[in-house]
Amino acid sequence: MDTSSPSPDLPRSRPCSRWLRDALDAPAGWRFLDRPAAPLADALNGLPLGRYRDLLHGVWLGHPLHPALVQLPLGCWISAEILDTLPGNRRAAGVLVAAGLAAAGPAAVAGWADWARLDPPRRRTGLVHAAANNVGVLLFAGSLLARCRHRRLKGRLLGLAGLTAVSVGGVLGGQLSYRQAAGPNRAAAVQRLAPPDWVAVGPVEDFPPGEPVRRAVDGLAVVVVHDGQGGWHVLAERCAHLSGPLSEGTVVDGCLRCPWHGSEFRLRDGEVARGPATAPQPVLQARVLSGHLEIRMPGVR
């Protein structure tokens, strides 16, 4: 039997989809974007926002706020374009275009707050994503102006162009979030990877008080902090934000600060004390037995 022929049940290559994926991947490699991106990120990070920065990141929500906010302007604009195809809905369509423009501001502010804390490849994609959305906003602003001047056809055409632009921006946002993993909780798998039973990680002498120490248990990296008063704190070692090495961070006021983007996690429970991280850092149980520190995942018997 000739096995060289491909089976009809096997999926064939799809050059068009491959081309599309390559096109969406391309902005991450456009280094020329670093020239405007770096100073812009520094300026945004330097704004005296205080706790409002964590509000924009979505720390209070447990995940990034920006994706939730973009639903309102998109919903308004899509609805406006649908109403444009029906008779007798000119005023309602115009109101929806205006509402979408009003809602786009908060969504953009939250997006820029997240973007400023990304690494260069993701910043590049994010900058193109923002540019497409800005073009869409300008086109919808032109659409609203045309509608106010009773130039309905021009308003509809500008609205369709604006919806096309924000759709491109949305696809790039999905690329940034899911393929480049700019928003997901990087520590979500720890629950499954952590040891279910007590495992020794080393003698207590190996953990100087107040100093984060990295250890690996069955392929899972953890960071151990001895508070010097008999308390032991063990967290997943890779930051939930962008996998920064917490063992290279610092202990500040009962929190462990990530060395990459400054996220702070409470040692006692892993909760986020300061963003840009939005998901808590997984915490493992710890005990000292016969002079050795042992750890396990909590809730496991």
C-alpha positions in Angstrom: 0.0 0.0 0.0 1.3 3.4 -0.9 1.6 5.6 2.2 3.1 8.5 0.4 -0.2 10.0 -0.7 -1.9 12.3 1.8 -5.0 11.0 3.5 -8.3 12.7 2.4 -9.2 13.1 6.1 -6.1 15.2 6.9 -6.4 18.9 6.9 -4.7 20.6 3.9 -2.4 23.6 4.2 -4.1 27.0 4.0 -1.7 29.6 2.6 -4.3 32.3 2.9 -4.8 31.8 6.6 -1.0 31.6 7.0 -0.6 34.9 5.2 -3.1 36.5 7.5 -1.4 35.2 10.6 1.9 36.5 9.3 0.4 39.9 8.6 -1.0 40.1 12.1 2.4 39.0 13.6 4.3 41.5 11.6 3.8 44.7 13.8 5.6 43.0 16.7 8.8 43.1 14.6 8.5 46.7 13.4 11.4 48.1 15.5 11.0 51.6 13.9 7.9 52.0 16.1 10.1 51.9 19.2 11.2 55.5 18.5 7.7 57.0 19.2 6.6 54.1 21.6 9.4 54.4 24.2 9.0 58.1 25.0 5.2 57.8 24.9 5.3 54.9 27.3 7.7 56.8 29.6 5.4 59.8 29.6 2.3 57.7 30.4 4.0 55.9 33.2 5.2 59.2 34.6 1.7 60.6 35.0 0.8 61.2 38.7 -2.3 58.9 38.6 -1.8 57.3 41.9 -4.4 54.7 42.7 -6.4 55.7 39.6 -3.8 53.8 37.6 -4.9 50.5 39.3 -8.5 51.5 38.6 -7.7 51.8 34.9 -5.7 48.5 34.9 -8.7 46.7 36.4 -7.0 45.5 39.6 -10.4 45.9 41.4 -12.0 43.7 38.7 -9.5 40.9 38.6 -8.8 41.2 34.9 -7.9 44.1 32.5 -10.7 46.7 32.3 -10.0 47.8 28.7 -11.6 44.8 26.9 -14.8 45.3 28.9 -15.0 49.1 28.1 -14.5 48.7 24.3 -17.8 46.7 24.1 -19.9 49.9 24.5 -18.5 52.0 21.6 -18.4 49.0 19.3 -21.9 48.0 20.2 -23.2 51.6 19.6 -21.5 51.8 16.2 -22.5 48.4 15.0 -26.1 49.2 16.0 -25.9 52.6 14.3 -24.9 50.9 11.0 -27.7 48.4 11.3 -30.3 51.2 11.9 -28.9 53.0 8.8 -30.2 50.2 6.7 -33.7 50.6 8.0 -36.1 53.5 7.1 -37.0 56.1 9.7 -34.1 55.6 12.1 -31.8 58.5 11.1 -32.0 60.2 14.5 -31.5 57.0 16.5 -28.5 56.1 14.4 -26.9 59.5 15.0 -27.5 59.2 18.7 -25.7 55.9 18.7 -22.8 57.2 16.8 -22.5 60.1 19.3 -22.8 57.7 22.3 -20.1 55.5 20.8 -17.7 58.5 20.5 -18.4 59.4 24.2 -17.7 55.8 25.3 -14.5 55.5 23.3 -12.7 58.0 25.5 -12.7 55.9 28.8 -11.9 52.8 26.8 -8.9 54.4 25.2 -7.6 55.8 28.5 -7.7 52.3 30.1 -6.0 50.8 27.0 -3.2 53.3 27.1 -2.6 52.6 30.8 -2.1 48.9 30.0 -0.1 49.5 26.9 2.5 51.6 28.7 3.4 48.6 30.9 4.1 46.2 28.0 7.4 45.1 26.6 8.6 46.4 23.2 7.2 43.7 20.8 3.7 44.0 22.4 4.0 47.8 22.5 4.5 47.8 18.7 1.4 45.7 18.0 -0.5 47.8 20.6 0.5 51.0 18.8 -0.8 49.8 15.5 -4.0 48.6 17.3 -4.4 52.1 18.7 -3.7 53.8 15.4 -6.5 51.8 13.7 -8.9 52.6 16.4 -8.0 56.3 16.3 -8.7 56.4 12.6 -12.0 54.8 13.3 -12.9 57.4 15.9 -12.0 60.2 13.5 -14.2 58.6 10.8 -17.1 58.3 13.2 -16.6 61.9 14.3 -16.8 62.9 10.6 -19.9 60.7 10.2 -21.6 62.5 13.1 -20.8 65.9 11.7 -22.2 64.9 8.3 -25.4 63.6 9.9 -25.8 66.9 11.8 -25.5 68.7 8.5 -28.2 66.4 7.0 -25.7 64.7 4.6 -27.0 61.2 5.4 -25.2 59.3 2.6 -21.8 60.8 3.5 -22.5 60.0 7.2 -23.3 56.4 6.4 -20.2 56.0 4.2 -18.0 57.5 6.8 -19.6 55.3 9.5 -19.0 52.2 7.4 -15.3 53.2 6.9 -15.1 53.9 10.7 -16.5 50.5 11.5 -14.0 48.9 9.1 -11.1 50.6 10.9 -12.2 49.7 14.4 -12.8 46.1 13.2 -9.1 46.0 12.1 -8.2 47.5 15.5 -10.3 44.8 17.2 -8.5 42.0 15.3 -5.2 43.4 16.3 -6.4 43.7 19.9 -7.3 40.0 19.8 -3.8 39.3 18.4 -2.3 41.3 21.3 -4.4 39.7 24.0 -4.5 36.1 22.9 -1.6 35.3 20.5 0.9 37.6 22.3 -0.7 37.0 25.7 -0.6 40.6 26.8 -3.6 40.3 29.2 -4.2 36.8 30.4 -3.2 35.6 33.9 0.3 34.1 33.4 0.0 32.1 36.7 -3.3 30.4 35.9 -1.8 27.0 35.5 0.0 26.9 38.9 -3.0 25.3 40.5 -2.6 22.2 38.3 1.2 22.2 38.4 1.8 22.7 42.1 2.5 19.6 44.2 -0.6 18.1 45.9 1.5 16.6 48.7 4.1 18.1 50.9 7.4 18.4 49.1 10.7 19.5 50.7 12.4 22.5 49.0 15.5 22.8 51.2 16.9 23.3 54.7 15.7 26.5 56.4 19.3 27.8 56.5 19.0 28.3 52.7 16.4 31.1 53.1 17.8 34.3 54.5 15.2 36.5 56.2 13.6 39.1 54.0 15.3 37.8 50.8 13.3 36.2 47.9 14.8 32.8 47.0 13.9 30.8 44.0 13.2 27.1 44.1 11.9 24.6 41.5 9.6 21.8 42.4 8.7 19.3 39.7 9.3 21.9 37.1 7.3 24.6 38.9 9.3 27.6 40.0 8.3 29.2 43.3 9.7 32.0 45.4 10.2 31.7 49.1 10.3 34.6 51.5 11.2 34.1 55.2 9.9 37.1 57.2 12.4 36.6 60.0 9.7 36.1 62.6 8.8 32.5 62.0 6.6 33.2 59.0 7.1 31.6 55.6 5.6 32.8 52.4 5.7 30.8 49.2 4.3 32.2 45.9 4.5 31.2 42.3 7.8 32.7 41.0 6.6 34.0 37.6 4.5 37.2 37.8 0.9 36.8 36.7 1.3 40.0 34.5 4.1 39.2 32.1 6.0 36.4 33.8 8.6 38.6 35.5 11.0 36.8 37.9 9.7 37.6 41.3 12.8 36.0 42.9 14.7 39.0 41.6 12.2 41.4 43.1 12.2 43.2 46.4 10.1 42.8 49.6 8.4 46.1 50.4 5.9 46.6 53.3 4.8 43.0 53.4 4.6 42.8 49.6 6.7 41.3 46.9 7.5 43.7 44.0 8.1 42.4 40.5 11.3 43.8 39.0 9.9 44.2 35.5 6.8 46.4 35.8 6.4 47.0 39.5 3.4 44.9 40.3 3.2 44.2 44.0 1.6 41.1 45.6 0.8 40.7 49.3 3.0 37.9 50.8 0.3 36.6 53.1 -2.3 35.9 50.4 -0.9 36.8 47.0 -3.5 39.6 46.4 -2.5 42.4 44.1 -1.5 45.5 46.1 -0.4 47.4 43.1 -0.8 46.9 39.3 -0.4 46.5 36.4 -1.0 42.8 37.4 -4.7 42.2 37.9 -4.8 38.5 38.9 -3.6 37.4 42.4 -0.3 35.5 42.6 -0.9 31.9 43.6 0.2 31.1 47.2 1.4 27.7 48.4 1.2 26.4 52.0 4.5 26.1 53.8 5.7 24.3 57.0 9.0 23.4 58.6 9.6 19.8 59.4 12.9 18.5 60.8 14.7 21.6 59.8 13.5 21.5 56.2 10.9 23.7 54.5 8.1 21.9 52.8 5.4 23.2 50.5 2.1 22.1 48.9 -0.9 23.6 47.1 -3.5 24.7 49.6 -6.9 22.9 49.6 -5.3 19.5 48.8 -5.6 16.7 51.3 
